[in-house]
């Protein structure tokens, strides 16, 4: 494994890996969306360190927990609504247009990959999305604005016509990941010929096991992240770049596709 901190060398090495790939698996975390104005989830000012999470069992069983959950999500709604894709999201979409993407797996719930142009058939939002509201009983999905407006007006968590509790279609703490999404991601990992993890500490499993699965099946594995990750000492890692993903990855993609 090679660790690189010099930006020019990082761009050159990563672009060489990308240029050889025809079935690239891209795994993204919160660090790619900070340039779009969305806080890093596990950074010093991230949600993990500044906000007490509402666990799914409490959301389902307690009214006060549902109120707190919707209060937190209402705080986020404006920021998510005004966020726009940045150079990393756009570079991934460019790789798709070039026919190089096997799958994009994101831990992010901001929906920015879709807005940037990543096709739904090539995208797994492993922790769900804030772009839709989902009934926890019947599964019906709807647009979020009317529900947030209702909560702001009444202070009461909205409910579905069927009587079920509504929440953004994200995976909350203690809620099971969708089996179909995990299956798609792990199957794509087996087919990938290169895997790149961007802006993630790779500390949340089973999602963080997805790039390792690709590496176990022989795909060269690169990580681009500012700060330590849980995979830094993995013998499966090929290239470790410590730096600004927003500067390094788009430049490497442009060089690889030129």
N, C-alpha and C positions, 0 to 999 in steps of 0.2 A: 504494500500500500504506500502511495506517495501523498504526503501532505504538502499543500501549496498555499502560501499566503501572498506571494507577489501576483498582482492582478493580471499583468500581461502574460505571465506564464500560465496562470489559471485559465485564462481565456483560450490560450493555445492548446493546452492539454484537454480541456473539456470539449472544445470544438472538434478535436481529432476523434474523440469518442463518439460524438454525435454524428459526425460525417460517415462513420462506418455503419451506422444503425439504419435498419429498415423496419424494425419493430420495437420502437422506443417506449418504455414504460416510464411515465413521469409521475412522481409522487410529490404532492405539495402540502405545505403547512402554513401556519399563520404568518410566518416571516415574509411570504411573497406579497401579502396584501397590506403591509404597513405603509407602503408608498401610495396606496389608495385611500389612506386615512382611517384604516381599521386597526385598532390596537393589536399588538402581538399578544397572543393568548397567554403564553407563559413568561413573557418578559416582565421587567420590574413594575411596569404600569399595566400589565395585562390583567384580563379578567380573573385568571387563576389566583393572582396575588391580591386583588383589590375587591373582590366580590365573593360573598358566600353563595355557593351554588345551591340550587333547589333540586333535590334528588327526585327522580321520577316517581318513586313510591309515595313520597310526600305530596307531590303534585296531584296524584290520583286520589289521595285519601283525605287531604286537608284543604279547606277553603282558603285559610290564611297563606298556605304555601302557593296556591294558584294565584292569589293576589300578588304575592311577592315576585313570583316568576314573571307575570305579565308586566309588573312595574319595571323589572330589569329589562325585559325585552322591549318595552316601550322606549326606554332610554337609548337602546341600540338602534331602534327602527329608523330614526332620521339619518344616523351616520351610515347605516347600510344602504338606505335609499339613495343617498347622494354620492356614494362611492362609485368610481369608474375603474375599469380595467387599466392596469399599468403595463409597463414594457414587458414584464415577465409573462403575464397572461397573454399578451399579444404575440410574444415569441412562441409560446406553446401552440397558439392557433396557427401561426405560420408554419410550424412543423407539421401540423395536421394537413394544411393545404398542400404541403410538399409530399404527403403520403408517407410520413415517417412514424406516425403515432400508432402504437398498439392499443394503449389506454392511458388516460389521465386519471389518477386516483387522488382526490383531494380530501384533506381533513377539514377544509374550510367550509363554512356554511353561508358565505357571503354571495354566492351565485355569480361571481365575477368571471369564472371560466366560461360559463354559458354566454354572458354578455359579450365577452371577447370573441366568441365564435366557435368555441369548442363544441362539437356536435354531441348530443345526448348519447348517441350510440358509442361514443368513444370516451365517455366521462362517467366516473363513479364518485358521487358526493357521499363519502363513506359515513360522514356524521350528519347527513341530511342537508336541508337548506332552509334559510330564513325567508326565501322568496315565496313560500306558500304556507298556508295554515292547514292543519290536518286534524280531523276528528279522531280522538283516541278510541272511539267505539265503532263507528261505521267506516272510517278510513277516508271519507270524502275530503277532497282538498279544495281550497278556495283562495282568492287573492287576499293579501293581508290588510290593506288599507282600511277597509270598513271595520274590521275587528279591532284594530288599534284605535280608531276613532271612537268606537263604542266604549272601549275600556277607558279612554281619556275622559269621556263624558260622564260615565256612570261609576267608574272605579270598580266595576264588577267584571271578573273574567268572563269572556263570551262563551256561549255554549252552542252546540250544533242543533239543528232542527230536530235531530233524533234524541236530543238530551245529553249527548256525550260531551266530554270536555274538549275544548279546542286548544291547540298550542301550535306554534311554528313547527314546521315539519323537519325539525332537527332531532338528533339523538341526545336526549338529556342524560345527566349522570344517573347511572343505574338502569338505564333503558338498553335493551338488547339491540345490537346492530342488525341491520336487515340481512338475512341469510343470503338472499339473491345478490346483494351488492358484494358481500364478501366472496361469494363463489365466483362472480365475474372477475373480481380483482385478482384472486389467486390463480385462476385459470390463465388470465392474461400474463401474469408474472411468469408462468411456466413457458410461455411462448416468446417472451421478450428477448431481444438480443443485446440490449443495453438498458440499464435502469439508472435514473437520476432522481435523487431526493433533494427538494429545494425548500429552504426556509422552514424546516421542521427540526425539533429536538429529538424526534423519533422515540419518544418516551411513552406514548400511549399505544398499548396493544389491545386487540390484535392488529390494528391498522398498521403499526410500525413493522409488523412481520412481513408485510407485502413486498417491499423492496428486497428484503433478505431472501424471500422465496425465489425471486428472479435471480439473485446472485447464486443461490444454491443450485440453480439449473444452468449455471455457466455464464450468465450475463455479467459483463463488467459493471461495477457498481460505483457511482460517483455521488458524493454529498456536497452540496453547496449551502453553507449556513454560517451566520456570524455567531460564534460561540459554540460550546460543546454540544455534542449529541450522544445519544445512548449507543450508537453504532460505531463510534470513532475507533474503538479497539477491536472491532470485528475482523477476523481473518478473511472475511468475504469482501471487504471493502477494497476497491481498486484505487480510487482517487478521492482525497479529502481536501476541499477548498474552504478555507476560513476567510470569509469576506462578504461583501454586499451582493446578494443574489440579484438585485435589481440592476447592478452594473455588469456583473460577470456573465450571467446566463444569456441575456439578450445579445450581448456581443459575441458570445460563443456560438449561438444559433445563427446569427448573421454570417459569421465566418464559415461555419459548416455548410451553409446553403449557398454560399457565393460561388 
